[in-house]
Amino acid sequence: MRSRIDILIICTAICLVILASTFLFPYGFSAIHEGWVAGFWLFISNTGGTIGVPVITLVFCIVISLHYKGWFKKMLFLTLSLLGFSVVLGGFAKLNEHFIKENLRIERPNIIYLHNQKDFDSEEFYNLPTKADRQKYLKEFLNEKGPDFITFDDKPIHPKVLQHWLNETGFSFPSGHSVNAFLMATLMSYLLLFTYEDFRRRTFFILPFLWATLVALSRVILGVHSPTDIALGALIGSLIAYLIIVTGIIDKYLKQKEN
């Protein structure tokens, strides 16, 4: 276990350094205009959302289940691993969205921008009781002002980015995408290191960290989170994963399934 954790810690540290670069370089709002770049980062961001996370989790668990011999062991691993990911990811997502964010009440960068530059009333917006109410309020504002008014650096904002802003009307800290992505990435990478012994397949453990880093970066690039949101969100997600790993429950479970 110790060697696997050491490898993961090194990868986590590298990823956090990359995310920390958002404090130094102007990543914020850098891909919100017309063009394929905005579409790319929206796609990356969506892979860490409510649809992307279940799909990636399902595919990953299916791939790992193929390591086991016999359909019973395959289905047992698939069922229990999906249940485990669902409980951990879903549980913290609910806690973050409905308790942590709602109590800290930190505004999103795009809302701050609209407030400071486009006369949007962020105080009234965040005083609305539900995300649905905020979506309606923001949609009415955007429709009233029109695309010629809602610009950034005097350039029109991509319609899909504006739609993304409409979908993201909760509070900002910590980034739920970043928490879940790094929680998933750390657990998945540990499972890959545990499951495969040959060097070629073990190197795939890097891919979940690469994906998680891109997801976190996309949140700043699209203007819906700050560097603090994603950096601390990634750290929180990683720490939760390490706490689960050091309990030994994953090792015990996987060893039982191999017998």
Beta strands, then each sheet from edge to edge (+ up, - down):
strand 1: 151-152
strand 2: 155-156
sheet 1: 1+ 2-
end
